[in-house]
């Protein structure tokens, strides 16, 4: 059935209009299922029906191979079909999934993992050999699977099954946050020997495969024997709509019941209208300016501190995010486990900023700010910060970059750039971006004593003591780091009025985001 009001939308899905622009920034992704809140009134879950969910997609190259998941649509489909050993809660702490428990030896370099009793869609049990096959497939040096870097601390040659549901993971070094590895983005468990993912995918997730048309539609059906309980829905259909306007119009027209990734303007327009429900997932995306600390002018920490003080964070949140977020404090992970919440909230202080610039000999500083339309709010944030900097005597020249190559361009080039990140544990943010040999070290923060603190944290068994080390690291970043983190954006979802059970307290990429097995149609 074709609806003339929404060109390109057919009953079985959308014809993709553009290539997907919803790539996950850098992730980690449950607070379990205890703290539930649904979109709209609650009530008793009702069984049955098909929910149609619209996401931006990746065109004809899309795949159901969970180890290749990169876009939000990929991850939502993967978590419907598959499970990981662990996943991230709302505070980004690792929560057990297929792993029922884990325990370390005294030196934190060997971990015993016990699997829960669960079955794949073909009825076969999820066993230790399936886990080892999945991790070795991800770690294949000939492949470029996203979770490969996350699994690097594991010596997969030495790791072994200790029974059908037991695995001993041997690590290359002490790793206190090993459960974060089990929860890593893309580390899904597939049956041993699995290869044909697009025609006959078999997972252990809450839904089983029915059909897949890359760039258009994927249909899944309830898995009645799911280890955590069968979903309420009979069927789940993912449809592709790359333009936000197409997702909104389809939701308003009743052609889908769930629309992922709406912009703040859309949310404001419909929040009190009553036709659809707006769900805001708080603290989902860090918003920042990235200062390269290895080159002028930001190799002088006084200049970095001055820039911290130039920013009017509330103005940036109001202007660049249309108010859909909260102010940041130059630290990643607001509200997450280990976050240094006791540090005073930094506020604009132009007099102190000018004094610091004068001491640094940078009174009439000129700097180029790289930005792009690659992410919502980037160009707006650049313009707002340019005007704020002018009040401190700093000339900021905004340079527009290519949407296609922006992230690779700013990693090593330039001095100041717009930056964002999705949810991940604070430990993962540090290891991926702030160590001397981190592969995505965009601020070029390279300090051996800081690296040593990270190693100390990872070899500290006591959690309270480990938290104290992370706080020391964050205090230093707060004082002189290269990330000017001005805000944390809401992730916005729209649903039909009949959709219930949508989690409202889970940042994007965490366990309870896109948990369609917990959703029902009233």
SEKOL-256983 format. One line per field, with one value per residue (C-alpha): residue number from 1; x, y, z. Coordinates in Angstrom, 1 decimal. Example, Ala and Ser with C-alpha at 12.3 -4.5 7.8 and 13.67 -1.06 7.14 Angstrom:
<rokols>
nr	(1;2)
u	(12.3;13.7)
v	(-4.5;-1.1)
w	(7.8;7.1)
</rokols>
This chain:
<rokols>
nr	(1;2;3;4;5;6;7;8;9;10;11;12;13;14;15;16;17;18;19;20;21;22;23;24;25;26;27;28;29;30;31;32;33;34;35;36;37;38;39;40;41;42;43;44;45;46;47;48;49;50;51;52;53;54;55;56;57;58;59;60;61;62;63;64;65;66;67;68;69;70;71;72;73;74;75;76;77;78;79;80;81;82;83;84;85;86;87;88;89;90;91;92;93;94;95;96;97;98;99;100;101;102;103;104;105;106;107;108;109;110;111;112;113;114;115;116;117;118;119;120;121;122;123;124;125;126;127;128;129;130;131;132;133;134;135;136;137;138;139;140;141;142;143;144;145;146;147;148;149;150;151;152;153;154;155;156;157;158;159;160;161;162;163;164;165;166;167;168;169;170;171;172;173;174;175;176;177;178;179;180;181;182;183;184;185;186;187;188;189;190;191;192;193;194;195;196;197;198;199;200;201;202;203;204;205;206;207;208;209;210;211;212;213;214;215;216;217;218;219;220;221;222;223;224;225;226;227;228;229;230;231;232;233;234;235;236;237;238;239;240;241;242;243;244;245;246;247;248;249;250;251;252;253;254;255;256;257;258;259;260;261;262;263;264;265;266;267;268;269;270;271;272;273;274;275;276;277;278;279;280;281;282;283;284;285;286;287;288;289;290;291;292;293;294;295;296;297;298;299;300;301;302;303;304;305;306;307;308;309;310;311;312;313;314;315;316;317;318;319;320;321;322;323;324;325;326;327;328;329;330;331;332;333;334;335;336;337;338;339;340;341;342;343;344;345;346;347;348;349;350;351;352;353;354;355;356;357;358;359;360;361;362;363;364;365;366;367;368;369;370;371;372;373;374;375;376;377;378;379;380;381;382;383;384;385;386;387;388;389;390;391;392;393;394;395;396;397;398;399;400;401;402;403;404;405;406;407;408;409;410;411;412;413;414;415;416;417;418;419;420;421;422;423;424;425;426;427;428;429;430;431;432;433;434;435;436;437;438;439;440;441;442;443;444;445;446;447;448;449;450;451;452;453;454;455;456;457;458;459;460;461;462;463;464;465;466;467;468;469;470;471;472;473;474;475;476;477;478;479;480;481;482;483;484;485;486;487;488;489;490;491;492;493;494;495;496;497;498;499;500;501;502;503;504;505;506;507;508;509;510;511;512;513;514;515;516;517;518;519;520;521;522)
u	(0.0;1.4;0.5;0.8;1.4;4.8;6.6;9.0;7.1;5.6;4.1;7.2;9.5;11.0;13.1;16.3;16.7;20.3;23.2;23.0;24.2;23.4;26.8;27.5;30.1;32.2;30.4;30.1;26.6;21.9;21.0;19.0;15.3;14.4;13.9;11.4;9.3;7.2;6.1;2.6;0.6;1.6;-0.9;-0.6;1.5;-0.6;0.6;0.4;0.7;3.5;5.6;7.1;10.2;11.8;15.6;18.1;19.9;22.9;21.5;22.0;25.2;23.3;24.0;22.6;26.2;26.2;30.0;29.7;27.1;27.9;24.8;22.1;19.8;22.4;22.7;18.9;18.5;21.5;20.2;16.8;18.5;21.5;22.9;26.2;27.8;27.1;25.7;25.8;23.3;22.0;25.1;27.3;28.3;28.4;25.4;25.2;23.4;24.4;27.1;25.4;28.5;32.2;35.1;38.7;41.8;43.9;46.1;43.1;44.6;42.4;38.6;36.2;32.9;29.8;27.1;23.4;21.2;20.0;19.3;19.7;16.7;17.4;17.1;20.8;22.3;24.5;27.9;31.4;32.6;30.1;31.6;35.2;34.2;32.5;35.4;38.0;36.0;35.8;39.6;40.5;43.5;42.2;38.8;37.9;35.1;34.3;34.8;38.3;40.0;37.8;38.8;42.5;43.3;42.2;44.7;42.3;44.8;45.3;41.6;39.6;36.3;36.2;32.9;29.9;29.0;32.3;35.1;38.5;39.6;43.4;44.3;47.5;47.6;45.6;42.2;39.8;37.2;37.1;33.2;33.3;35.0;32.2;29.7;31.7;30.0;29.5;30.7;27.6;27.6;26.8;26.7;30.0;30.7;28.0;28.5;25.3;24.0;21.8;19.8;19.6;20.8;20.5;20.9;19.8;18.0;14.3;13.3;14.0;14.6;11.7;13.0;15.6;15.8;18.9;18.2;14.5;13.1;13.8;11.0;11.5;9.1;8.9;11.3;9.0;12.0;14.0;15.9;14.6;11.0;9.3;8.6;5.1;5.1;4.3;6.5;8.9;9.6;12.5;12.0;14.6;13.9;17.1;15.4;14.1;11.1;10.2;10.4;8.2;5.6;5.4;4.8;2.2;0.5;0.4;2.7;5.2;4.8;8.4;10.7;14.3;16.5;14.3;15.7;14.9;12.7;10.5;10.3;9.2;6.6;4.9;5.7;2.4;0.4;-0.9;-0.7;2.6;4.8;8.2;10.8;14.1;17.0;19.2;23.0;23.2;25.7;28.7;29.1;32.6;35.3;38.5;41.8;45.0;47.4;50.6;50.6;50.2;48.2;46.8;50.2;50.0;47.6;46.9;45.3;43.3;42.0;41.1;39.0;37.3;36.4;35.3;32.5;28.9;27.7;24.0;24.0;25.6;23.0;20.1;21.4;23.1;20.9;17.7;17.7;17.6;20.4;22.3;25.5;28.8;31.8;34.8;34.5;33.1;30.3;28.0;25.9;28.0;29.9;33.1;32.1;33.7;30.5;32.0;34.1;32.6;30.6;32.7;31.1;32.0;34.6;35.8;38.0;40.0;40.2;41.7;44.2;45.3;45.7;47.8;50.1;50.4;51.3;48.2;46.2;45.1;44.9;43.5;42.5;40.6;37.6;36.9;33.2;30.8;27.2;28.2;26.3;23.3;24.3;27.9;27.6;25.4;27.9;30.8;29.0;28.0;31.5;33.0;30.9;31.7;35.4;35.3;34.2;37.5;39.5;40.0;39.3;37.8;37.6;35.0;36.0;33.4;34.6;33.3;30.6;32.2;35.7;35.3;36.0;39.2;40.3;40.1;41.8;45.3;44.8;43.9;44.0;40.4;37.3;33.7;33.4;30.8;30.6;27.9;27.7;30.5;32.1;34.4;37.2;36.6;36.7;40.0;41.5;40.3;41.0;43.4;46.3;49.6;48.9;45.1;44.1;41.5;43.4;42.0;43.3;46.8;46.8;50.0;51.3;53.1;52.2;48.5;49.0;50.5;47.4;45.2;47.3;47.0;43.2;43.1;45.2;43.3;40.8;39.0;36.4;36.5;40.2;39.8;37.2;39.7;42.3;39.7;38.9;42.5;42.7;39.5;40.7;43.7;41.6;39.3;42.3;44.2;42.7;42.0;38.3;36.1;32.9;30.1;27.0;25.3;22.5;19.3;18.6;15.0;12.6;9.0;6.4;2.7;0.2;-0.4;3.3;4.1;7.1;9.7;12.6;13.1;16.2;18.7;21.2;21.4;23.5;22.9;21.0;17.6;17.7;15.8;14.6;11.7;11.3;10.0;7.6;3.9;1.0;-1.9)
v	(0.0;3.4;6.7;9.7;12.0;10.3;9.7;6.8;5.1;1.7;-0.7;-2.8;0.1;3.4;3.7;5.2;8.8;9.3;7.5;7.1;10.0;8.4;6.9;6.3;8.7;6.4;4.2;2.1;1.4;-1.6;-0.3;-3.4;-3.2;-2.0;1.8;1.7;4.6;4.5;7.0;7.9;6.2;2.7;-0.1;-3.8;-4.9;-6.2;-9.0;-8.8;-6.6;-5.3;-2.2;-0.3;1.6;4.2;4.8;6.4;3.6;2.8;2.1;-1.0;-1.9;-2.7;-6.0;-8.0;-9.1;-7.8;-7.5;-4.9;-2.8;0.9;3.0;3.3;1.2;-1.5;-1.7;-1.7;-4.6;-6.4;-6.2;-7.5;-10.6;-11.1;-10.7;-9.7;-11.1;-7.8;-4.4;-0.8;0.5;4.0;5.0;3.2;0.4;-3.1;-5.2;-9.0;-10.3;-13.7;-13.8;-14.6;-13.8;-12.9;-13.2;-12.1;-13.6;-11.6;-10.0;-9.1;-10.7;-13.8;-13.7;-16.6;-16.0;-18.2;-18.2;-18.2;-20.9;-19.5;-20.9;-19.7;-19.4;-22.9;-24.3;-25.0;-23.8;-20.7;-22.3;-21.3;-22.3;-19.9;-17.0;-17.9;-18.2;-14.8;-13.1;-14.7;-13.7;-10.1;-10.1;-11.6;-9.4;-9.7;-8.0;-4.6;-5.3;-2.4;-4.3;-5.5;-2.7;-3.3;-7.0;-6.2;-6.8;-10.5;-13.2;-15.2;-17.9;-18.6;-18.2;-21.4;-23.1;-24.6;-26.4;-25.9;-22.6;-21.6;-19.5;-18.5;-15.3;-14.7;-11.0;-9.4;-7.1;-6.4;-5.0;-4.1;-2.9;-6.2;-6.3;-3.2;-5.4;-7.9;-5.0;-3.5;-2.0;-4.7;-7.7;-9.8;-13.6;-15.7;-19.5;-21.1;-21.2;-18.6;-16.9;-16.3;-13.3;-11.6;-14.7;-16.9;-15.0;-17.1;-15.3;-15.6;-12.3;-11.6;-11.6;-14.1;-13.4;-13.2;-11.0;-8.4;-5.9;-3.8;-0.1;-0.7;-3.0;-5.8;-7.9;-10.0;-12.2;-12.8;-15.5;-17.3;-19.0;-15.9;-16.3;-13.0;-13.6;-13.4;-9.9;-8.5;-7.7;-10.4;-8.7;-5.9;-4.1;-1.7;0.7;3.0;6.8;8.9;12.3;13.4;14.9;11.6;9.9;12.5;12.5;8.8;8.9;11.6;9.6;6.4;4.5;3.9;3.9;4.8;7.4;7.5;10.7;13.7;17.3;19.7;21.9;19.0;17.9;21.4;21.6;18.3;18.0;19.5;18.8;15.4;13.7;11.9;11.3;12.8;10.8;12.5;10.3;12.6;12.8;10.9;13.0;15.0;18.3;19.9;22.0;20.0;21.9;20.3;20.5;19.7;22.8;26.6;28.3;25.4;24.0;26.7;25.5;29.2;29.6;26.4;27.7;31.0;29.2;27.2;30.6;32.2;29.7;30.6;27.1;27.9;30.1;27.2;24.7;27.1;28.2;25.1;22.5;24.6;23.9;20.1;19.3;20.4;22.3;20.5;21.0;20.1;16.4;13.5;11.3;13.5;11.2;8.1;5.8;7.5;11.0;13.7;15.5;17.5;19.8;23.3;24.2;26.4;29.6;32.4;34.8;37.1;39.2;36.2;34.8;38.1;38.1;34.6;35.3;38.4;36.3;33.8;36.6;35.9;39.1;39.4;35.7;34.5;30.9;28.8;26.7;23.7;22.7;21.0;20.1;16.5;16.7;18.7;21.9;22.0;25.1;26.9;26.2;27.5;30.8;31.2;30.5;32.9;35.7;34.8;34.7;38.2;39.6;38.4;39.9;36.5;36.3;32.9;32.2;29.4;27.0;24.7;21.1;18.2;16.1;13.0;13.4;15.7;13.2;11.9;15.5;16.9;13.9;15.1;18.4;21.9;23.3;23.8;21.9;21.0;17.5;15.2;11.7;9.1;7.3;5.1;4.4;7.1;4.4;3.8;7.5;7.7;4.6;5.5;9.3;10.4;8.0;8.6;5.7;6.1;5.8;8.6;11.1;14.2;16.6;15.1;14.8;12.8;12.5;9.5;10.2;10.3;7.0;5.6;6.7;4.8;1.7;2.1;2.4;-0.8;-2.8;-1.6;-4.3;-2.1;-0.1;2.8;3.2;2.9;5.6;7.9;7.4;8.3;11.4;12.5;12.0;14.1;16.9;17.3;17.2;19.8;22.1;21.7;19.2;19.7;19.0;22.1;20.1;22.7;20.4;17.1;16.7;14.9;12.1;12.5;9.8;10.1;7.4;6.9;7.3;3.6;2.7;1.9;0.7;2.9;3.5;7.2;7.1;5.2;7.3;6.3;3.1;1.7;-1.6;-0.1;2.2;0.6;-2.3;-3.4;-6.6;-4.4;-2.3;-3.0;-1.5;-0.4)
w	(0.0;-1.1;0.6;-1.6;1.4;2.1;-1.2;-0.9;2.0;1.3;3.7;3.9;4.4;3.2;0.0;1.4;0.3;1.3;2.8;6.5;8.6;11.9;12.6;16.2;17.3;19.5;21.8;24.6;25.2;31.5;34.4;34.0;33.8;37.3;36.8;34.0;32.8;29.7;27.1;28.2;30.9;32.0;32.6;32.2;29.2;26.3;24.1;20.3;17.3;15.0;15.9;13.0;13.9;11.6;11.7;9.4;7.6;5.5;2.1;0.0;1.8;5.1;6.7;9.7;10.6;14.3;14.3;11.5;13.4;13.0;12.7;15.3;13.0;12.8;16.6;17.2;14.7;16.3;19.8;18.7;17.2;19.4;23.0;24.4;27.6;29.3;28.4;29.9;32.4;32.5;34.5;32.0;34.5;33.0;33.8;33.2;30.1;28.7;31.4;34.7;36.7;36.4;38.8;38.7;40.2;42.7;40.0;37.7;34.6;34.6;34.7;35.0;33.2;33.8;31.1;32.0;30.5;27.2;23.7;20.2;17.9;16.5;20.0;20.6;23.9;24.1;25.0;25.8;22.4;20.8;22.9;21.9;18.2;18.3;20.0;17.8;14.7;15.9;16.6;13.2;12.0;8.4;9.4;10.6;13.1;15.4;18.7;17.8;19.7;22.7;22.8;22.5;26.2;25.9;24.9;22.9;22.1;25.8;26.8;27.0;27.8;31.3;30.6;28.5;30.2;31.7;30.1;31.5;29.8;30.0;29.8;28.5;31.6;34.8;33.8;36.7;34.2;32.3;32.4;30.1;27.5;27.7;27.1;24.3;21.3;18.7;20.9;20.1;20.6;17.5;17.1;16.5;12.7;11.9;8.5;6.6;8.5;5.9;4.8;7.9;11.0;14.2;17.5;21.1;21.2;21.9;18.2;15.4;11.8;9.2;6.3;5.4;2.5;2.9;3.0;3.2;5.8;8.3;9.9;13.1;15.1;18.8;20.2;22.7;24.5;25.1;28.4;29.8;28.8;25.5;24.1;24.2;20.5;17.9;15.3;15.0;11.7;11.1;8.2;6.8;6.5;6.3;6.4;9.8;8.1;6.6;10.0;11.6;8.8;8.9;12.6;12.3;9.5;11.5;9.1;11.9;15.7;16.6;15.1;16.1;16.3;16.1;16.3;19.2;17.0;16.1;19.8;20.9;18.2;19.2;22.9;24.0;20.9;22.1;18.7;19.4;22.5;22.8;24.7;25.8;26.6;28.8;28.9;25.6;23.6;24.9;23.1;23.1;21.5;21.0;21.7;20.5;23.4;21.4;19.3;19.6;21.0;23.1;24.1;26.8;29.5;30.4;27.0;27.5;30.8;29.2;26.6;29.4;30.9;27.6;27.1;28.2;28.4;28.9;25.9;23.9;25.1;24.4;21.0;19.5;21.1;21.3;25.0;24.6;27.0;30.1;30.6;30.9;33.1;30.9;31.9;30.0;31.4;33.5;35.5;34.7;37.1;38.4;37.3;39.4;40.3;43.2;41.1;41.0;37.9;35.6;34.5;32.0;33.4;30.6;32.9;34.1;30.6;29.3;32.2;31.4;27.7;28.6;30.8;28.0;25.5;23.5;24.0;20.3;19.6;16.3;16.0;13.4;14.6;12.4;12.2;9.8;9.3;10.2;13.5;14.8;16.4;15.2;13.0;15.5;18.3;16.3;15.6;19.2;20.5;17.9;19.3;22.9;22.2;20.6;24.0;25.4;22.5;20.7;17.0;16.0;12.3;11.6;8.9;7.4;6.7;4.6;6.2;4.5;6.0;9.0;11.7;10.1;9.1;12.7;14.4;13.5;11.7;12.9;16.4;17.5;16.4;17.2;18.7;20.1;21.5;22.3;25.6;26.9;30.3;31.6;31.6;27.9;27.1;28.9;27.2;23.7;23.7;26.5;26.7;24.9;22.4;22.1;18.5;18.7;20.8;19.2;21.8;21.6;25.4;26.0;29.5;30.9;34.5;33.4;31.6;34.8;36.7;34.3;34.7;38.5;38.2;36.1;38.5;41.6;42.8;45.4;43.7;46.1;45.7;41.9;41.9;43.8;41.1;38.4;40.3;40.4;36.6;36.1;38.4;36.1;33.0;34.5;35.2;32.0;29.6;25.9;25.9;26.5;27.2;27.2;27.2;27.1;24.5;24.9;22.4;21.1;20.1;18.9;19.5;18.7;21.5;21.7;22.3;26.0;27.9;26.2;28.7;29.3;31.5;29.4;27.3;23.6;23.1;26.6;27.3;27.7;24.6;21.7;24.0;21.8;23.7;26.6;24.5;23.9;22.0;24.1)
</rokols>
